[in-house]
């Protein structure tokens, strides 16, 4: 027998042909479909020369088919992570605000603090007057606390310009961003160095909750007109109420403390500080 006949499956001593297991050609006896578990695929999709076959995934059974325990575990983990992040962010915000209020409360000139006389003469009340040197030290603390985040932003911007692609913005966009960021910095300087030192910690904490006037105004003006008119009307009313609540702080403290003219810096400082978050409240669907 020739070598070619043996390779084609010809048995010696007979004419019967035995199909080789590696023969991927289609014949009359080849079924039109092949079974893979509980599904079928046509032979055309599973040709022998097609190395990258994609059979259906194996159907899990038993404990592998029941993923309820895993899903519940993942959901519980997500809830725990959400609560943990919430506590961290809230705690960090409280610590940051409390620290800045503590530092600004040390800047008022000729400030006196009551001293506990538990170990001294109980018939007298002692006070402490902060020296000028300590006041200057606290001013430097505020400057450093203010400059560090801005310096980090500068480093990040330089890294993006050096290692990532960027394009030159239009002059109008650059001017708008430049003015808003400048207004924000001026407002922070006025609030930290001129306004908050004239208020106690409680009044300062209340005042710092009213720094969203410009975002509230932009949110009011950026409502999408394509929304349902009734829903849009309700949202506009809510925006107006929030804007009015933000605006009350502009004149509340100056009017209640007319003897301190420095408090009239509150309206411009709050307005300028609120310019720092304008980009988050400008929508592409804005009517203007």
Secondary structure, 3 states (H helix, E strand, C coil): CCHHHHHCCECCCCCCECCCCCCCCCCCCCCCEEEECCEEEEHHHHCCCCCCCCCCCCCCCHHHCCCHHHHHHHHHHHHHHHHHHHHHHHHHHHHHHHHHHHHHCCCCCCCEEEECCCCCCCCCCEEEECCHHHHHHHHHHHHHHHHHHHHHHHHHHHHHHHHCCCCCCCHHHHHHHHHHHHHHHHHHHHHHHHHHHHCCHHHHHHHCCCCCHHHHHHHHHCCCCCCCHHHHHHHHHHHHHHHHHHHHHHHHHHHHCCCCHHHHHHHHHHHHHHHHHHHHHCCCCCCC
